[in-house]
Amino acid sequence: MSMVLSPLITAVHFPPISEVKNWVATRPSGGPELIDLCQAVPDYAPAPELTEHLSGLLPDPLLSKYSPDEGLPEVREAICGYYQRKYGARLSPANLCMTIGASQAFWLAIVTLCRAGDEVVLQAPCYFDHPMVLDMLGIRGVCAPFVEADGGLPSPATIEGLITDRTRAILLVSPSNPTGAITPPAVIDELLEVARRHDIALVLDETYNEFIPGGSRPHELFSDPEWGGNLVHIASFGKTYALTGYRAGLLAASEGFIHHALKAQDTMAVCQPRITQHAVKFGVENLDGWVAANREMMARRHDLFRAEFMKPGNRFHLSSSGAFFAWVRHPFDGCSGREAAKILVDRAGIICLPGEVFGAGLEGYLRLAFGNIREETIPEAVRRFRELAV
Ligand SMILES: Cc1ncc(COP(=O)(O)O)c(C=O)c1O
């Protein structure tokens, strides 16, 4: 290629899921059947009643048209009802913009808040897409260190210590990808207070909010009438309703914030596809019970995974777990996470992600997305870790 590319993008690593999936092609033949602990995708199908509902909408000629950039008013109205039930929130449709997954909601949040040269404070280990976006935009990601003894939970004091006059946001993912850690509501509250003290945003990515055991309320921030002053919330109905391919995300923020974010929305995507919006509307109006049943199933997978993994004699150490994920210290001294993950592909038929894609210095760890595999496969998956010669 003779054209010059932006150094901001060439310096960013290749998407890790694609990288790891490429290793599978070169693994020795004759090994055990592959167990995929790599990508966080619900393994189950969407609710049949949702699919049926959508198929009835297909003949509608409006379905193939653009919608307003922010999404159809009746869809956003229905989502407000969901937020009232889930968070006790009094949101208005003007607080919402439907996006192409939580991924695009993050882009909207960041381009609305930051310019090149600004800083965002993140909690390590970080969901890899977030630093990738920041790097591409010339924004400096400043990581609060991962403290294994704290289970990867954020310390508001540490985070506040990293804020400078260039900082525009604190970014928190709860439940965390990759550790599964659920930040307690009181800590989320403190982080909003920190953001308020410094006139910056708390960007909360709550992609896994429906996988908190018992369905408890993730936080109380929305019940404060002033929430929109400093809070920017990101959600993914893709995970909630097993619609990851529909790209069903949401940005919630103050009306003023959404007004500016819509300039980016118009240029990036125009709108979330209408079919996706109808899927989300059907979900928030009809599927609370379906979501709760899947949450319980995920909790059973988590409990079984933990119980199997922590039986004596496992040289892999479970550092933290929750929601979809386990964050594990591998026993291969001197090996990077990539080297350890390749050993697992080649010798145990397990694919998972190396720790270093979630931040510098995390080469000793692996992320396992046990949410991808059924209960009956979990003992076999864990057996392969336990029996792998080190
Ligand atoms: C923390 C986090 N945020 C955002 C996303 C992207 O979600 P979506 O598929 O809705 O774009 C993911 C996907 O794995 C994620 O783990």
The ligand as an SDF file (V2000), in Angstrom:
LIG
                    3D

 16 16  0  0  0  0  0  0  0  0999 V2000
  -18.2730   -3.3750   28.1570 C   0  0  0  0  0  0  0  0  0  0  0  0
  -18.8100   -3.4530   26.7820 C   0  0  0  0  0  0  0  0  0  0  0  0
  -19.2660   -2.3370   26.2070 N   0  0  0  0  0  0  0  0  0  0  0  0
  -19.7600   -2.3670   24.9650 C   0  0  0  0  0  0  0  0  0  0  0  0
  -19.8240   -3.5410   24.2400 C   0  0  0  0  0  0  0  0  0  0  0  0
  -20.3770   -3.5110   22.8580 C   0  0  0  0  0  0  0  0  0  0  0  0
  -21.7130   -3.8970   22.8910 O   0  0  0  0  0  0  0  0  0  0  0  0
  -22.6110   -3.8100   21.5740 P   0  0  0  0  0  0  0  0  0  0  0  0
  -22.5790   -5.1630   20.9540 O   0  0  0  0  0  0  0  0  0  0  0  0
  -23.9680   -3.4410   22.0730 O   0  0  0  0  0  0  0  0  0  0  0  0
  -22.0100   -2.7810   20.7010 O   0  0  0  0  0  0  0  0  0  0  0  0
  -19.3610   -4.7250   24.7900 C   0  0  0  0  0  0  0  0  0  0  0  0
  -19.3930   -5.9680   24.0180 C   0  0  0  0  0  0  0  0  0  0  0  0
  -18.8420   -6.9850   24.3340 O   0  0  0  0  0  0  0  0  0  0  0  0
  -18.8420   -4.6730   26.1040 C   0  0  0  0  0  0  0  0  0  0  0  0
  -18.3730   -5.7830   26.6910 O   0  0  0  0  0  0  0  0  0  0  0  0
  1  2  1  0
  2  3  1  0
  2 15  2  0
  3  4  2  0
  4  5  1  0
  5  6  1  0
  5 12  2  0
  6  7  1  0
  7  8  1  0
  8  9  2  0
  8 10  1  0
  8 11  1  0
 12 13  1  0
 12 15  1  0
 13 14  2  0
 15 16  1  0
M  END
$$$$
